[in-house]
Amino acid sequence: MKRFYLILVGIVLLISMQTAQCADYFSAGKAAYQAKDYNTARTNFVNAIKTNPNNATYRYYYAQTLVYLKQYNEAKTQYGYVIQLAPNTQLATYSNQALDYISKTTSGGTKSANTKKASTSTKTTSKPASNQPKAVATATDNGDNYIKNAISSSGNVTIWDKSRMPLKVYINNDIKVKADYINQTKAALAEWQAAGNGLFSFVYVNNPAAADVTVIYGRKSAGDLGITKSSNNNNKREKSTITLYTINSATGKPLTPIDVHNVALHEFGHMLGINGHSPSENDRIYSVYDFTKYSNTPLKLTQRDINTMLTLYNMDLDPTAEGDNSITKLLGSEQERQNIALNNELNYIKEVPSNPVGYINAAKSYESNGDTNNAIAYYNKALELDANNKTAMISLARLYFNNKDDKNAEIYLQKVIAKDPKNIDMYCNLTKIYLRRGDRLKAKTTLSTLTNKVPEAKQNATVKELIKAANQVK
Ligand SMILES: [Zn+2]
């Protein structure tokens, strides 16, 4: 009998990346910084960094602002990031000088320590910050695991904060699946809770608006059995939505409740924080589910699945920490983590070349690595496989726009608007392009289309500014 595989997918949406571009936090931050309004500058730089955590310039300005606000510890962390993100650049040199200045200001610092720090950072290229480990340690103390595959496409670790426990879970049964499916879903969640040994827990709620985690049942998709979408704020999970499909799209036959259980175990692993996939087909968080083997077998989490999750939740995420459970010891420096993330995503594509989500995640990794050309190429590959992929369209619109490739940006902005005619950000960026081009008529038309479709957009600060700019007489 022919074996067939369907794909399980975990995607992580960095919602802030997609919504903040219009606000142009960095420019606002710089203006406030120059006006010596450091509190406003700080807020804007924090938001700018959220949209692009790997931009060394954003972090440098943020660090400078923190020095003015006398928040030296956080400033030091940020200068450390700059040196890591942009080694051997002028910014790194400035950051080293600033670190010297801080250590003199805060402790009268010893000259020898400062000199050592400066020389370390100018000689090395990949491990500039003095507090980085020499090599990526393996997680042997935590038992056999695949912790490196838990890294998100942007090189982050993303888990729920302990203060959020118990997580509120809402099960949406709009399509009226049988009780067996729901019971099996709940059983899978209970198995994770037991494995977590108190590190994470769940409570069911009836109010969807109150939920941290939402489970939705779907009929069938293009080939996925489940999808987990999460939004994150830096290292913290904010929300997750898991869709569990009930029909095998390859055969048209319904999944058994046991299939749904097995798929739920996988997707809940993504929801909790394992962003990638185990390289071993024996683990539950492997990228492929084999119906012929497992349809009648309730699977269990493997010890490796559990070890990976426990390692994740016991990790010290402070980037300056150096202990055995620190993120740098377990997963390496920020740059090393990004390289691991990219490698993971490219491996996933090799395994499942037909899934557009793989290309999207790889594109995100390239973006985090500052490789815009490959990011554009991979978003385009995702669109080849799924012409309606909104994430790819929005990302291409954003990248072309940031690259000042107005011709392509205009094409993709219009594509997104056609699909999502109330997306304020897209109209704003389109207007900016027309203004850049000096075409104030088109700018005005775009803005009035927006305010007709979305009347409340008139209250949006960026829209107000653009209306003013479009009506300005030179
Ligand atoms: Zn998956």
Residues whose N, C-alpha, C, O or C-beta is under 5 A from the ligand:
A	BS01	ZN	L8 V9 G10
